[in-house]
Amino acid sequence: MRSFATLEEFGALIGQTVASSDWITVTQERIDEFARATGDHQWIHVDPVRAAAGPFGTTIAHGFLTLSLLPVMAESAIEFANVRMGVNYGLNKVRFPAPVPVGSRLRGHFKLTAFEPIEGGAQITMEVTMEREGSTKPVCVAESLSRRYV
């Protein structure tokens, strides 16, 4: 966890990787819960027997499940002392370059690419690269926008 006393202190780091998250394990239970929540029950995600004979040899996480881990990763990576509220403002780009087999451990690396003052706070653009332990290829690369209010 990297802590910042002010948004301005954070904003001075444009172009730098500012923090990395804790590791998160992607379990079959998490995949199944995501399938129930979204209605996406494709066999490659939820049928371990059929997936064992599939292209990855096991079930894999949904791409959107991987992306949905971004907030918990950010929470374990970056802390602002003077911020009263943060909101997700959206995404500019998202890619899933590699699959996430069940049992994978993932973490996110956060690079500050833009910092714009707004009324009451700042709009922050981060390039988030999610890595899978033991793999050289990222599983998700996303440009995430958030707003932080003091």
C-alpha positions as CSV (number, residue, x, y, z in Angstrom):
1,M,0.0,0.0,0.0
2,R,1.3,3.4,-1.0
3,S,-0.1,6.4,0.8
4,F,-0.4,10.0,-0.3
5,A,-1.0,12.9,1.9
6,T,-2.6,15.0,-0.9
7,L,-3.9,14.6,-4.4
8,E,-1.2,17.1,-5.6
9,E,1.5,14.8,-4.2
10,F,0.1,12.0,-6.2
11,G,-0.4,14.1,-9.3
12,A,3.3,14.9,-9.4
13,L,4.0,11.3,-10.4
14,I,2.6,11.4,-14.0
15,G,4.3,8.8,-16.1
16,Q,5.4,6.6,-13.2
17,T,4.2,3.3,-11.9
18,V,3.0,4.5,-8.5
19,A,1.9,1.2,-6.8
20,S,1.2,-2.5,-7.1
21,S,-1.7,-4.3,-5.5
22,D,-1.9,-7.3,-3.2
23,W,-2.3,-10.7,-4.9
24,I,-5.8,-12.0,-5.5
25,T,-6.5,-15.7,-6.1
26,V,-9.2,-16.5,-8.7
27,T,-11.1,-19.5,-7.3
28,Q,-13.8,-21.5,-9.1
29,E,-16.2,-20.2,-6.4
30,R,-15.5,-16.6,-7.5
31,I,-15.9,-17.6,-11.2
32,D,-19.2,-19.3,-10.4
33,E,-20.5,-16.4,-8.4
34,F,-19.6,-14.0,-11.3
35,A,-21.5,-16.3,-13.7
36,R,-24.6,-16.2,-11.5
37,A,-24.4,-12.5,-11.1
38,T,-24.0,-11.8,-14.9
39,G,-25.9,-14.7,-16.4
40,D,-22.7,-15.8,-18.4
41,H,-22.6,-19.5,-17.8
42,Q,-20.4,-20.5,-20.8
43,W,-18.9,-23.9,-20.1
44,I,-15.3,-22.6,-20.4
45,H,-15.9,-20.8,-17.1
46,V,-18.3,-23.0,-15.1
47,D,-17.9,-26.6,-16.3
48,P,-14.6,-28.0,-15.0
49,V,-15.1,-31.4,-16.6
50,R,-15.8,-30.1,-20.0
51,A,-13.2,-27.3,-19.7
52,A,-10.5,-30.0,-18.8
53,A,-10.8,-31.2,-22.4
54,G,-10.9,-27.6,-23.8
55,P,-8.2,-25.4,-25.1
56,F,-6.9,-24.3,-21.6
57,G,-7.2,-27.6,-19.8
58,T,-9.2,-26.1,-17.0
59,T,-11.8,-23.4,-16.5
60,I,-10.9,-19.8,-17.0
61,A,-12.2,-16.6,-15.5
62,H,-14.4,-14.3,-17.5
63,G,-12.6,-11.3,-18.9
64,F,-15.1,-9.0,-17.2
65,L,-14.5,-10.8,-13.9
66,T,-10.8,-10.1,-14.3
67,L,-11.6,-6.4,-15.0
68,S,-14.0,-6.3,-12.0
69,L,-11.1,-7.0,-9.7
70,L,-9.7,-3.5,-10.5
71,P,-11.4,-1.7,-7.6
72,V,-10.2,-4.2,-5.0
73,M,-6.7,-4.1,-6.5
74,A,-6.7,-0.3,-6.4
75,E,-7.9,-0.3,-2.8
76,S,-5.0,-2.5,-1.7
77,A,-2.4,-0.4,-3.7
78,I,-3.2,3.3,-3.2
79,E,-4.5,5.3,-0.3
80,F,-5.2,9.0,-0.1
81,A,-5.3,10.7,3.3
82,N,-7.3,13.8,2.3
83,V,-9.9,12.2,-0.1
84,R,-13.5,12.0,1.2
85,M,-14.9,10.2,-1.9
86,G,-13.8,8.4,-5.0
87,V,-15.9,7.4,-8.0
88,N,-15.3,5.3,-11.1
89,Y,-15.5,7.6,-14.1
90,G,-15.1,5.0,-16.8
91,L,-12.6,3.2,-19.0
92,N,-10.9,4.3,-22.3
93,K,-9.3,1.0,-23.3
94,V,-9.5,-2.5,-22.1
95,R,-7.7,-5.6,-23.4
96,F,-7.4,-9.2,-22.2
97,P,-4.1,-10.5,-23.8
98,A,-4.1,-13.8,-21.9
99,P,-6.5,-16.1,-20.1
100,V,-6.8,-16.5,-16.3
101,P,-7.0,-20.2,-15.4
102,V,-8.8,-21.1,-12.2
103,G,-6.4,-20.9,-9.3
104,S,-4.4,-18.1,-10.8
105,R,-3.0,-15.3,-8.6
106,L,-3.3,-11.8,-10.0
107,R,-2.1,-8.4,-9.1
108,G,-2.3,-5.0,-10.6
109,H,0.3,-2.4,-11.4
110,F,-0.9,1.2,-11.5
111,K,0.8,3.8,-13.7
112,L,-0.5,7.4,-13.5
113,T,-0.9,8.7,-17.1
114,A,-3.0,11.9,-16.5
115,F,-4.0,14.1,-13.6
116,E,-6.5,16.9,-14.1
117,P,-7.8,19.2,-11.4
118,I,-11.6,19.4,-11.4
119,E,-14.0,21.2,-9.1
120,G,-13.5,19.8,-5.6
121,G,-10.8,17.3,-6.6
122,A,-9.0,15.6,-9.5
123,Q,-9.7,13.3,-12.4
124,I,-7.1,10.5,-12.5
125,T,-6.2,8.4,-15.5
126,M,-4.3,5.2,-14.7
127,E,-2.9,2.5,-16.9
128,V,-3.5,-0.7,-15.0
129,T,-1.6,-3.8,-16.0
130,M,-2.8,-7.0,-14.3
131,E,-0.2,-9.8,-14.2
132,R,-0.7,-13.5,-13.5
133,E,1.9,-15.0,-11.2
134,G,4.3,-17.1,-13.3
135,S,3.3,-15.6,-16.6
136,T,5.2,-13.0,-18.7
137,K,2.0,-11.9,-20.6
138,P,-0.5,-9.6,-18.8
139,V,-4.1,-10.9,-18.4
140,C,-5.6,-7.4,-18.6
141,V,-4.5,-4.0,-19.6
142,A,-7.0,-1.2,-18.9
143,E,-7.0,2.6,-19.0
144,S,-9.1,3.5,-16.0
145,L,-10.5,6.9,-15.1
146,S,-11.6,7.9,-11.6
147,R,-12.5,11.1,-9.8
148,R,-11.3,11.8,-6.3
149,Y,-12.9,14.5,-4.2
150,V,-11.4,16.2,-1.1
